Amino acid sequence: MRVLWLKLRDFRNHARTQLQAIPEGLVVAVGPNGEGKSNLLEGIALLFFLASPRASTSEPLVRRGAEAAYVRGEIEAAGGRVLVEIEIPARGASRVQVNRSPVRRRRDLRRQVRAVFFGPDDLDVVRGDPGARRGFMDEAATSLWPLKESAVTAYERALRQRNRLLKEWDGRGTPAGLQAWDEELVETGAVLTALRAEAVSRLCPAAEAEFRRLSGHGLACAYLPSVAGEDLAEAFRALLAQRREDELLRRTSLVGPHRDDLALAVRDLGARAFASHGEAWAAALCLRLGLGEAIRVEIGEPPVLLLDDPFSALDPVRQREVATRLPGRGQVIVSVADEAHVPGHADAVWDVSAGEVTVRDRSSGEASGSTRSGPGEEAR
């Protein structure tokens, strides 16, 4: 699987950028901080996710002074070529076409193409609150099995409605309708718990192996569900009954996958509290690489790996180790701020400056000319 070409128009600081004939293998975007490397990888990620991995709203994606941003590109997968076209207004919903047909649900695209994005915010998966790790597990599950995205949304909907009922309760007796929402929470929660457990069982062995090769010692990775047992539904009901008084007193749901966590440990110590910054960074990176390997096994071809600044928090030895292990994983697109971090075995190098991208001539070491579109060309 690989991105064949990309066009950005008025996307962040990229007024008009186009890249043709993007090669298989390792591609490196290099340039000082703030010049548009991360924005470039974010634009590529949109072709796969139809949402930004860095922003929760569309407004920051649109270049200042423009009414909308446009992202276009074509992805080659085992099932054929997929043309993705996205119009992102500063306000309102984006308009998406896949192979010239409108698309309303992200999973319709994610069934065809897969990518894994790593960025500095991934450090929160290791160092942050449990919510970041729950989000990672759900993202892993929907990346492996896009059609099961509804398992996540169904539980969130049931939890939201049940919490509203508890919050609005006047404090006398038991809220009317609570039993029905108990059953909805049990049904959707058991499905989500099983889905997370399967996703973790797929990605953690690969992540642990990546970390051991990188550091020489292990990364323990284990799912910590709020509800466990051979019969998840019965275990869920029993815990709800046990915590009923506490829930009525606190007016919120205290049992379910929204209380799950992912346990991560380095040298037998909890990574959140005891791992060094470099170890936590390496663990976050290895979790993403482990997810990439799990997807490769699941679908029979490697996803596109988008690694934003993966070397910055690693020591020189680990930087070299990561760089030497990136080839052979399909198409891997990496951003770096330091010229010294550009691997000599890269298949292509893109120089990024002020939102313009220049493909470097690898035979001479010089840039071969800007890829910026001409004034008359539209990146629709």
C-alpha positions, 0 to 999 in steps of 0.5 A, spaced: 500 500 500 502 506 498 500 514 496 502 515 489 501 522 489 498 528 493 496 535 492 494 540 497 491 547 496 491 552 502 492 547 507 495 550 513 501 553 511 501 549 504 498 554 499 499 549 493 504 543 494 504 537 489 508 531 489 508 526 484 510 519 483 511 518 491 516 512 491 515 505 495 519 505 501 522 510 506 521 517 504 523 523 509 521 530 509 526 535 512 526 542 514 527 546 520 521 546 525 515 550 523 516 550 516 510 545 514 513 538 515 508 536 520 502 539 516 505 535 510 504 528 514 497 531 516 495 532 509 497 525 507 494 522 513 487 525 511 487 521 505 486 515 510 482 517 516 478 523 513 480 527 520 486 530 522 490 526 527 493 533 530 486 538 530 479 536 533 476 542 528 477 544 521 478 551 522 486 551 523 487 546 517 485 552 512 490 557 511 489 564 513 485 568 508 482 562 504 475 560 505 477 552 504 483 547 504 483 542 499 487 535 499 487 530 494 491 524 493 491 517 490 492 511 494 494 504 491 492 498 495 491 490 493 484 492 491 486 497 486 487 505 486 483 509 491 482 517 489 480 521 495 478 528 494 477 532 500 474 539 501 475 542 508 471 549 509 473 553 515 467 552 518 462 546 517 462 539 515 468 537 510 466 534 503 469 527 501 469 524 495 472 517 494 473 515 486 468 521 484 463 518 489 461 522 495 462 518 502 459 519 508 462 514 513 469 514 514 469 506 515 467 506 508 474 508 506 478 505 511 476 498 509 480 500 503 486 503 505 490 503 512 495 508 515 498 508 522 500 515 524 505 517 530 506 524 532 509 527 539 502 527 542 503 519 542 507 520 548 500 521 552 499 514 551 504 512 555 505 518 560 498 521 560 491 519 563 488 513 562 483 516 557 489 517 552 490 509 552 483 508 551 483 512 545 489 508 543 485 501 544 479 504 540 483 507 534 487 500 534 481 496 534 477 500 528 484 500 524 484 493 524 477 492 523 473 498 520 466 495 520 467 494 528 467 502 529 460 502 531 462 498 537 465 504 540 460 509 538 454 504 541 457 504 547 459 511 548 451 513 546 449 508 551 454 511 557 452 518 555 444 516 556 445 513 562 449 518 565 444 523 563 439 519 567 443 519 573 445 526 573 438 528 572 435 523 578 432 527 583 435 523 589 428 519 591 428 511 589 431 508 583 431 512 576 425 510 572 428 506 566 435 505 569 434 498 568 433 498 561 440 503 560 443 497 565 442 492 559 444 497 554 450 498 557 452 491 559 450 489 551 455 494 548 460 494 554 461 487 553 462 487 546 467 493 546 471 490 552 472 483 547 474 488 541 479 491 545 482 485 548 483 482 541 486 488 539 491 489 544 492 481 543 494 483 536 498 489 537 502 488 544 507 482 542 509 486 536 510 492 540 514 488 545 518 485 540 520 492 537 521 495 544 526 489 545 530 490 539 530 498 540 532 498 547 535 491 549 529 490 555 522 489 555 516 493 554 510 489 558 503 491 555 497 488 558 489 490 557 486 492 564 479 491 563 474 494 568 470 488 567 473 481 566 470 474 566 468 468 562 461 471 561 462 478 560 455 480 561 454 476 567 460 479 570 458 486 568 451 485 571 454 483 578 459 489 578 453 494 576 449 491 582 455 492 587 456 499 585 449 501 585 449 505 591 455 509 589 453 510 582 446 513 585 450 517 590 455 520 585 450 520 579 455 517 574 456 510 571 462 507 575 462 500 571 464 499 564 470 500 558 470 507 560 474 505 566 479 501 562 486 502 562 492 499 558 498 497 563 505 499 560 511 497 564 519 498 562 524 494 566 518 491 571 516 499 573 510 502 570 512 506 564 507 512 566 511 514 572 518 511 572 520 511 564 525 516 562 523 521 557 526 517 552 523 510 554 516 513 554 517 516 547 520 509 544 514 505 548 509 510 544 513 509 537 513 502 538 506 501 540 504 505 533 509 500 529 506 494 533 499 496 530 502 497 523 505 490 524 498 487 526 494 491 520 499 487 516 498 481 518 490 482 518 490 485 511 496 481 508 499 488 506 503 493 510 499 500 512 502 506 510 506 509 516 507 516 517 512 518 523 512 525 525 519 527 528 520 520 531 527 521 532 527 527 536 527 524 543 531 518 542 539 518 543 543 517 537 544 509 538 536 508 538 535 513 532 540 509 528 536 503 530 530 505 528 532 508 522 535 501 520 529 498 521 524 502 517 525 499 510 522 493 508 515 496 512 512 498 505 511 505 504 514 509 510 514 517 510 518 520 516 519 528 518 525 530 521 528 537 523 535 535 523 539 534 516 543 529 520 537 524 521 536 523 514 537 516 513 542 515 507 538 509 505 532 513 504 528 512 497 526 520 497 528 526 500 523 532 501 526 539 503 520 543 506 521 550 507 515 555 508 510 551 506 513 549 499 516 542 498 522 540 493 524 533 491 531 532 492 535 530 487 539 523 490 544 522 485 547 529 486 545 531 493 541 537 490 534 539 490 531 538 483 526 543 483 520 546 487 514 541 486 509 548 488 504 548 483 503 554 478 498 559 479 493 557 474 493 550 477 487 548 481 488 542 486 481 541 487 
